[in-house]
Amino acid sequence: MTVNYLNESAAVLYSEILDKAQQNSVLRPDGFSFAPKTRNGIKYWYLQHAFGHSRKQVYIGREDEGTLKKIMQQKAQWELAKQDQIQLEKLTSMAIMGGCSKISGQAYKVLSSLEQSGLFSLGCVLAGSYAFQAYGNMLGVEWSSKSMMTQDVDLAADDNCLIAVPEDFKPLGEQILASDEKMLAVGALNHSHPSTSYHVRGKEFRVDVITSLKPNEPAKNGPYYLTGLKTHAHGLRFLDFILKDAQKAVLLHKTAILVNVPDPARFALHKLVISERRPAAEQIKSRKDISQAAQLIEVLLADRPGDLWRAIDRARQYPSPKFAATLLKMIVRLPSHQSEAMLEYWRKENNNEKFREDDWE
C-alpha cells in the first residue's frame, strides 16, 4: 500500500485555510442582519439570523442614538469579516484546484447551515466518511475514491462532550430539517420512537444523529435523548472512544466549513473494531471501514507513528475488554507490514507494568 501525497502547495493552503477559518468563526456575518419593527410609531431593532429556511430574531432595543451606534459598529465589523471571507473563498478555490478534496454541494448546504447554528462550536463531532475525507486534506494525502463513496453525514455527540450550550439553543432535529427545504425525518421501525435520521427527498443524502453507549451500559430498545442538543440520537457501542480528543478541521466547497473530527488514529482503530461488529447485511460497509482504517494507518505509520501508539495505549485501557480484544483480532487482518508494526508495539507494551499516559478518564 502506497501513500499518495498532495502537492506541497495544496497542503500549505489547507493549513492556512484552517487557521483563517478558526479566526473568522467568531465574526462570520453569514445569515446575520438587522431588522426594524415599528409599533405605535416607535421603531425597535432586532438582530436576525437566518439558517436554512428558518429565521430567528433577538431583540436589541428601541431606536435611539446608542442603539444605532451599536448597529453601525457591528456592521463595520461584519464588513471586515466579509473581506476575510472573500479571501477564504479564494484560498479554498486554490486548494481544490491544487488537489485538495471537495465535498458535494448538498453536503455543503446542510453542514454550512449547521455550522452557522453553532453546532460544532458546542462540541458536536462529525464522524463517518466525511471525517475520513477531512483527514485526507489534514494529513496532506489523497484517498482512494472508493473508500469515500457515501452520502451519509454522522453527527456524533453525548452530553459529556458538549460545552456551554445556550438555553435558547434550537433543537438539533429542527435545525437539520431547516437546513434544506427538502429534508425529511426518517421514521423509526418502531413508530412510537422519535426519529434520529433525516434524508433529502429524491436524493441519496442522509443525516444520522448518534451518541455513545458507555462501557457496560445496557442498550435500551429505542433512541437516547441528548439534553444539550434537545434531540434524540441512536446509541452506538464504543463511540465514546472517538468523541474524546476531537480536533478542528475544515471541509472544502465554496468556502471552508469549520467542524470537529475525531483524532485520526482513534478513528482508524475504531473503524477496525466496528467493522467486525457489523452484521452480514452490512458487509460492504465493513469492507469500507477496513479500507479507511488501513489507509489512515499507512499514513500514520509513515508520518505520525506516535499518534498511533497513543491511540493503541488508549484502546488497551478502554473499560470494556471487548474493545481491545476485537481490535487485536482485526489488526492481524491488516496488510502484513502494518500488522507487524502494531503487534510489535502491542507486545512491547504488554510487558510494561504501567502505560505511559494517565488512565482512561
Summary of the structure (lengths in Angstrom):
residues: 361
radius of gyration: 22.4
end to end distance: 35.3
largest distance: 80.4
contacts: 1135
relative contact order: 0.12
helix: 47%
strand: 21%
